[in-house]
Amino acid sequence: MFYEIEFPLASLNVDAVEAALLEIGASSITYLDRGDEPVLEPKPGETPLWSDTVVRALFAESHDPACALSQLAQRLGPHITACARVRGVETRAWERVWLEDWKSMRFGRRLWVCPSTAQPPQDPDAVVVRLDPGLAFGTGTHPTTALCLQMLDALSLSGREVIDYGCGSGILGIAALKLGAAHVTAVDLDPQALTATRENAVRNGVSADLETQEVPAALRPAHCVVANILAGPLIELAPILSAACENGADLLLSGLLKTQAYAVKAAYTSTFDIVQVVGRDDWCCIHARRAY
């Protein structure tokens, strides 16, 4: 059994709040938006917060709630006692709860992403990627990931060299290998993402053909480059991603809103021909091909 202490961040210093909560034994700290204020495209290393942010800290039942509140008030101010809310939290295997509602998904003609416990699709031509939710982003549920998977399924990847830039969970690189790619270089600035990618590659039996590199990476030009990140970084990385593409190579750019497509395309049109832009909900994926 656990319990949570929740209170508004207001004018408190976020670093001081974290330090106080960890000092009194919090197991985890979460920041929530109490309104409906989007926060888009943080720069690397930034943790932007909302103007009306709620702090929620999780404690084991061995910590007395009244004592924890008293200690918190001493460190952050007596107003915490008046505005904080304490509630019990049921102990559950949350990763199994997620899996109960997460079903196998099809992308394009033959590519499937399935939980490890799911039965394989009945289609004999199905290409299956096994993936469970984890700390690294990317299970296929977000429109940008879904669009990239759909586009990969439509490409001829047999025997090709692929770069997955901003690999997250490794889902796109693993899918490329399952679809016939000869080798994948998975790149990310987050070491946790690279670990998740390697582990997921092992689970899918493709680890021998996948290597990981941390940013900055010296990349050999490839036949296909896919980058599912954000519009700002895609524009900033245009020279690097362009150089990573051989002549005639396919480039898939996603992680951007439809309203951002024009600006992203403009960063690449001097070197690439735009093949198509495919959208889902408010998001889109740009398929470009490097000119000879």
C-alpha angles and dihedrals in degrees: 000000000000135000134210132221112204128185139152116270091214110154096341118123109253094217092051091049092051092047092050094048094048091046092057093047110269112170094204140358125213131185118211135188109240091192129033104271117145119221110199135185106359114194118245110288094016123120105191117196133201125254089244103041128170122206117214120187126188122216133183116244089249087076113079110234095215091050092047092051091049092051091047092051090052091054102037105024138281092270089076091074091057099044102035122101123207124199138162121251122210116236108241139154092253095185089059090048089056092049092052089066098035113091135184113282131204123216121190120329104325113357118110131180110204135177113250091251097049124105113250117258117269091235107106090209094054117130106209129203113190112213136156126195113275143158093280118079121253131073100142096259095106115081093235093055091043091052092051091050091049091051093047090053089055095051127085101242101161110137093353131138112237133192119203104197111196092015100182105175092000092246096137096046092045090049090051091054092047088052091056107274114152098218139000129203109201116201130189140150091222114081089203090060091051090051091049091048093052092047093048090048089055091049090052095046096242102102093112090065099042128078128181129218130186120227124294092050131174101228128199110220111266138199092239132023123188123187119180101178128104136306096250096052091042089058093044092047095049094110092049096044091044092052089049091061123084118219107286092017122146118241121196116194120187143148091085136115120243088247089060097050096092094055093047093047090050090059091059108031094093090065105021140054112225108234099182145325115226121194139198122182105322094334135084145189123217119214111199132170123211112242120240 
